[in-house]
Amino acid sequence: MSSLWKTSVTVAAVIERDGRFLLVEEHTHEGLRLNQPAGHLDPNESLADAVARETLEETAHVFRPTGWLGCYLGRFHSSRTQEDVTYTRFTFVGELGAFDPARPLDDGIVRTVWMTADEVRACPERHRSPLVMACIDDYLAGRRLPLDALYTHPSVLTAPEGA
């Protein structure tokens, strides 16, 4: 194990419409799992830009973050690598926009599904991580934090010299 420890930074979107939550069903090394539209932060993007991009890639819907639920830390054991991985997940709420039926979904995404909180709660063995339900519970509890609490320095949004 390396002496340098770091977490993997991810983003996720909790999207609710008429009492149902938008989830993706995706292939993982642990089998078919349910997750919020989510993924890793890429170089040269803000957290809000990352969640908009990931939501579009995984659902073919435009997403505009309007607030965030919080920062979640979770450690998971990979059955593939036999290593523990710690994720720092920034979870957002926002407005779901236009759907592009011609846009292919990201590799591994089987389909999108709309489920009630009770339906999601009833199948924890299908969740990609325990953070799926934790984020829905925080949403239902009314947690909302302002986007301006997340600051992105301009240096993040530009490629390093020579790149």
C-alpha positions in Angstrom: 0.0 0.0 0.0 1.2 3.4 -0.9 2.2 5.8 1.9 0.1 8.5 0.2 -3.6 8.1 1.0 -6.3 9.9 -0.8 -10.0 9.7 -1.4 -11.8 9.5 -4.7 -13.9 12.7 -5.2 -17.3 12.0 -6.7 -20.5 13.9 -7.3 -24.2 12.8 -7.3 -27.6 14.3 -8.1 -30.7 13.7 -6.0 -33.6 14.4 -8.4 -37.2 14.0 -7.2 -40.3 14.4 -9.3 -43.8 13.7 -8.0 -42.5 11.7 -5.1 -40.2 9.5 -7.2 -36.4 9.7 -7.4 -34.4 9.3 -10.6 -31.9 6.5 -10.3 -29.7 4.7 -12.8 -29.3 1.0 -13.0 -25.7 0.1 -13.8 -23.4 -2.8 -14.2 -20.7 -2.9 -11.5 -18.1 -5.5 -10.4 -20.6 -6.5 -7.7 -23.4 -6.9 -10.2 -26.4 -4.8 -11.3 -26.8 -1.9 -8.9 -28.9 1.2 -8.3 -27.3 4.6 -7.8 -28.1 8.3 -8.2 -26.7 9.8 -11.4 -23.1 10.1 -10.2 -19.5 9.9 -11.1 -16.0 11.2 -10.6 -14.8 14.8 -10.7 -12.7 15.4 -13.8 -9.8 17.7 -14.2 -10.6 21.4 -15.0 -14.2 21.3 -13.8 -16.1 22.6 -10.7 -18.1 20.2 -8.6 -21.4 21.8 -10.0 -20.1 21.3 -13.6 -19.2 17.7 -12.8 -22.7 16.8 -11.5 -24.3 18.4 -14.5 -22.0 16.5 -16.9 -22.5 13.1 -15.0 -26.2 13.5 -15.0 -26.3 14.2 -18.7 -24.0 11.3 -19.5 -25.9 8.8 -17.3 -29.5 9.9 -17.9 -29.5 11.9 -21.2 -31.2 14.7 -19.2 -29.9 18.2 -18.7 -29.4 19.0 -15.0 -28.9 22.4 -13.4 -27.8 22.2 -9.8 -29.5 24.7 -7.5 -28.2 23.6 -4.1 -26.4 20.8 -2.4 -27.2 18.3 0.3 -23.8 17.8 1.7 -20.5 16.1 1.6 -20.6 12.4 2.4 -17.6 10.1 3.2 -17.8 6.4 2.7 -15.4 3.5 2.6 -16.1 0.5 0.4 -14.4 -2.8 -0.2 -13.8 -3.6 -3.9 -14.4 -7.3 -4.7 -12.4 -6.8 -7.9 -9.2 -5.4 -6.4 -9.7 -6.6 -2.8 -8.8 -3.0 -1.6 -10.7 -0.5 0.4 -11.6 2.7 -1.4 -12.8 5.9 0.3 -15.1 8.2 -1.6 -15.8 11.8 -0.9 -19.2 12.4 -2.4 -20.7 15.9 -3.0 -24.4 15.5 -3.5 -26.5 18.1 -5.3 -30.2 18.9 -5.8 -31.5 20.9 -8.8 -33.7 21.1 -11.8 -34.1 18.3 -14.4 -34.2 19.7 -17.8 -34.6 18.5 -21.4 -34.3 14.8 -22.3 -32.3 13.9 -25.4 -33.7 10.5 -26.6 -30.9 10.2 -29.2 -28.1 10.5 -26.6 -26.6 7.1 -25.6 -26.1 6.5 -21.9 -22.7 6.1 -20.4 -21.0 2.7 -20.6 -22.3 0.4 -17.9 -25.6 2.3 -17.5 -28.5 -0.1 -18.3 -31.4 2.3 -17.8 -32.9 5.0 -15.7 -35.7 4.3 -13.2 -38.0 6.4 -11.1 -38.6 5.0 -7.7 -40.3 6.1 -4.5 -38.2 6.4 -1.3 -40.0 3.4 0.1 -39.1 1.4 -3.1 -35.5 2.4 -2.8 -35.4 1.7 0.9 -36.9 -1.8 0.3 -33.8 -3.0 -1.8 -30.6 -2.0 0.0 -28.8 -5.0 -1.4 -29.2 -3.4 -4.9 -27.7 0.0 -3.9 -24.3 0.9 -5.3 -23.5 2.2 -1.8 -25.2 3.0 1.5 -24.8 6.7 0.5 -27.8 6.2 -2.0 -30.3 6.0 0.8 -28.5 8.5 3.1 -28.8 11.2 0.4 -32.5 10.5 -0.2 -33.1 10.6 3.6 -31.3 14.0 3.8 -33.3 15.3 0.9 -36.6 14.1 2.5 -35.6 15.8 5.8 -35.4 19.1 3.9 -31.6 19.6 3.9 -30.5 22.2 1.3 -27.3 24.1 1.3 -26.4 27.1 -0.9 -24.2 26.5 -3.9 -22.1 29.5 -3.1 -20.8 27.6 0.0 -18.7 25.6 -2.5 -15.8 27.7 -3.9 -13.8 26.8 -6.9 -10.6 28.7 -7.4 -10.1 29.7 -11.1 -6.8 27.7 -11.2 -8.9 24.6 -11.1 -10.7 25.5 -14.4 -7.6 25.8 -16.5 -5.2 23.2 -17.8 -1.7 23.2 -16.3 0.9 24.8 -18.5 2.4 22.3 -21.0 -0.7 20.1 -20.8 
